[in-house]
Amino acid sequence: MEKNEIYDHLAQIYLDTPLKRKRPMPRIYTNIFKRLFFISLAGIVILSLVLFYALHSHRIATTQTTLGFSSGISKIDFNLDSAKTQSFIINLNNLDVAKFKNLSFSLRKQNSKDTVSIKVEMANAFKEKSEVYITNIPSSWKDYKIKLSDFNKISDWAQMESLSFIVEEWNTRENSGSIFIDNITLSM
């Protein structure tokens, strides 16, 4: 007599019922469960790889982020006989620039005989303004990079209103001319 038969006999004597054995699960169901397990495991692995790639590429993108403002060359035509200043203003619409560290742009003047300086001014929503002067603008393109920390009168960079390039009467020898601005970007 085997063990199962002994257990059945004892269950019948003491409990007046035969021991109910669990029938083994049909092979078709075990194959389905195995396949579902491996499919879900593969899904978890693929999802993990996609999330890792997305987070890794986001980290790379945020370390190389720049924000451009001009889609082409901008021009300040100044005639200071009628006005004391002429400016080119970019409305920043309360832009949060706190994560950026540098303002970059390219400048050149039209008249090579003129001596021109330009005021670069930033203003925030709290009416804080700060400026940096760029002197002796050349007649060929020159790239400039200003640290935002050089705009030392601004304490909150979360809501910036404007970025202005201003030609002032007292910072040019000639009363009329043109300044060209290109590649205006904020970078980290």
C-alpha positions as CSV (number, residue, x, y, z in Angstrom):
1,M,0.0,0.0,0.0
2,E,1.2,3.5,-0.8
3,K,1.1,6.5,1.4
4,N,-1.8,8.2,-0.5
5,E,-3.9,5.0,-0.1
6,I,-3.1,4.8,3.6
7,Y,-4.1,8.5,4.1
8,D,-7.4,7.9,2.1
9,H,-8.2,4.8,4.3
10,L,-7.5,6.7,7.5
11,A,-9.6,9.7,6.4
12,Q,-12.4,7.3,5.5
13,I,-12.3,5.6,8.9
14,Y,-12.0,8.7,11.1
15,L,-13.8,11.3,9.0
16,D,-16.3,9.2,7.1
17,T,-15.1,10.9,3.9
18,P,-12.4,10.0,1.5
19,L,-9.5,12.5,1.3
20,K,-10.0,14.8,-1.7
21,R,-6.9,15.1,-3.6
22,K,-6.1,18.1,-5.8
23,R,-5.9,17.2,-9.3
24,P,-2.8,18.4,-11.1
25,M,-3.3,21.4,-13.3
26,P,-3.6,20.5,-16.9
27,R,-0.4,21.0,-18.9
28,I,-2.0,23.6,-21.2
29,Y,-2.5,25.9,-18.2
30,T,1.0,25.6,-16.9
31,N,2.4,26.5,-20.3
32,I,0.1,29.5,-20.5
33,F,1.2,30.7,-17.0
34,K,4.9,30.1,-17.9
35,R,4.5,32.2,-21.1
36,L,2.7,35.0,-19.2
37,F,5.4,35.1,-16.6
38,F,8.2,35.4,-19.2
39,I,6.3,38.0,-21.2
40,S,5.7,40.1,-18.1
41,L,9.3,39.7,-17.1
42,A,10.5,40.8,-20.6
43,G,8.0,43.8,-20.4
44,I,9.5,44.8,-17.0
45,V,13.1,44.6,-18.4
46,I,12.1,46.7,-21.6
47,L,10.3,49.3,-19.5
48,S,13.3,49.6,-17.2
49,L,15.6,50.1,-20.1
50,V,13.3,52.8,-21.6
51,L,13.1,54.6,-18.3
52,F,16.8,54.5,-17.8
53,Y,17.4,55.8,-21.3
54,A,14.8,58.6,-20.9
55,L,16.3,59.7,-17.6
56,H,19.8,59.5,-18.8
57,S,19.1,61.5,-22.0
58,H,17.1,64.1,-20.0
59,R,20.1,64.6,-17.7
60,I,22.4,65.1,-20.8
61,A,19.9,67.5,-22.4
62,T,19.6,69.6,-19.3
63,T,23.4,70.0,-19.0
64,Q,23.6,71.3,-22.6
65,T,20.5,73.4,-22.6
66,T,20.6,76.8,-24.4
67,L,17.7,79.1,-24.9
68,G,17.7,81.2,-28.1
69,F,15.9,84.4,-28.6
70,S,16.5,85.6,-32.1
71,S,15.6,83.9,-35.4
72,G,17.9,86.1,-37.4
73,I,20.0,89.3,-37.3
74,S,18.3,92.2,-35.4
75,K,19.2,95.8,-36.1
76,I,19.2,98.9,-34.1
77,D,19.0,101.9,-36.4
78,F,19.8,104.9,-34.2
79,N,19.3,108.6,-35.0
80,L,20.1,110.3,-31.8
81,D,19.2,113.8,-33.1
82,S,15.6,113.2,-32.2
83,A,16.0,110.8,-29.2
84,K,18.5,110.3,-26.5
85,T,18.4,106.5,-26.8
86,Q,17.4,103.8,-29.2
87,S,16.9,100.2,-28.2
88,F,16.1,96.7,-29.2
89,I,13.9,95.0,-26.5
90,I,13.1,91.3,-26.1
91,N,10.0,90.7,-24.0
92,L,10.7,87.7,-21.8
93,N,7.1,87.3,-20.5
94,N,8.1,86.4,-16.9
95,L,10.5,83.7,-18.1
96,D,12.3,81.8,-15.4
97,V,16.0,82.0,-16.2
98,A,17.3,80.9,-12.8
99,K,19.0,77.8,-14.1
100,F,21.0,79.7,-16.7
101,K,24.4,81.2,-16.1
102,N,25.4,83.1,-19.2
103,L,24.0,85.5,-21.8
104,S,25.7,85.2,-25.2
105,F,25.3,87.3,-28.4
106,S,27.2,88.6,-31.4
107,L,27.5,92.3,-32.2
108,R,28.9,94.5,-35.0
109,K,28.5,98.1,-36.0
110,Q,27.9,99.4,-39.5
111,N,30.1,102.4,-39.6
112,S,33.8,101.5,-39.0
113,K,34.7,105.1,-38.2
114,D,32.2,105.4,-35.3
115,T,33.0,104.6,-31.7
116,V,29.9,102.9,-30.2
117,S,29.2,101.3,-26.9
118,I,25.9,99.6,-26.0
119,K,24.1,99.0,-22.8
120,V,22.7,95.5,-22.2
121,E,20.0,95.7,-19.6
122,M,17.9,93.0,-17.9
123,A,14.7,93.7,-15.9
124,N,12.5,91.4,-13.8
125,A,8.8,91.5,-12.8
126,F,9.8,93.2,-9.5
127,K,11.2,96.2,-11.4
128,E,14.8,95.3,-10.6
129,K,17.0,96.4,-13.5
130,S,20.7,95.8,-14.0
131,E,23.0,96.6,-16.9
132,V,26.3,95.7,-18.4
133,Y,28.1,97.9,-20.9
134,I,29.8,96.6,-24.0
135,T,32.4,99.1,-25.3
136,N,34.2,99.6,-28.6
137,I,31.9,97.4,-30.7
138,P,33.9,96.4,-33.9
139,S,32.7,96.6,-37.5
140,S,33.1,92.8,-37.9
141,W,31.1,90.2,-35.9
142,K,32.4,89.6,-32.4
143,D,30.9,87.1,-29.9
144,Y,30.2,88.3,-26.3
145,K,29.4,86.2,-23.2
146,I,28.2,87.9,-20.1
147,K,27.7,86.0,-16.8
148,L,24.2,86.6,-15.4
149,S,25.9,87.3,-12.1
150,D,27.4,90.4,-13.7
151,F,23.8,91.8,-13.6
152,N,24.3,92.2,-9.9
153,K,21.2,94.4,-9.1
154,I,18.9,91.5,-9.9
155,S,18.1,89.2,-7.0
156,D,15.3,87.1,-8.5
157,W,15.7,85.4,-11.8
158,A,12.4,83.5,-11.7
159,Q,10.3,86.2,-13.5
160,M,12.3,88.1,-16.0
161,E,10.4,90.7,-18.0
162,S,12.9,92.0,-20.6
163,L,16.3,91.9,-22.2
164,S,17.3,95.2,-23.9
165,F,20.2,96.4,-26.1
166,I,20.4,100.2,-25.8
167,V,22.4,102.7,-27.8
168,E,22.7,106.0,-25.7
169,E,23.6,109.4,-27.1
170,W,26.6,109.8,-24.8
171,N,28.1,106.4,-25.8
172,T,28.5,107.0,-29.5
173,R,30.6,109.5,-31.5
174,E,28.2,109.7,-34.5
175,N,24.5,110.6,-33.9
176,S,23.3,108.0,-36.4
177,G,24.2,104.5,-37.5
178,S,23.3,100.9,-37.1
179,I,24.2,98.1,-34.7
180,F,23.6,94.5,-35.6
181,I,22.8,91.8,-33.0
182,D,22.7,88.0,-33.6
183,N,22.8,84.7,-31.8
184,I,21.2,85.9,-28.6
185,T,21.1,82.9,-26.2
186,L,21.0,82.0,-22.5
187,S,23.2,79.0,-21.6
188,M,24.0,77.0,-18.5
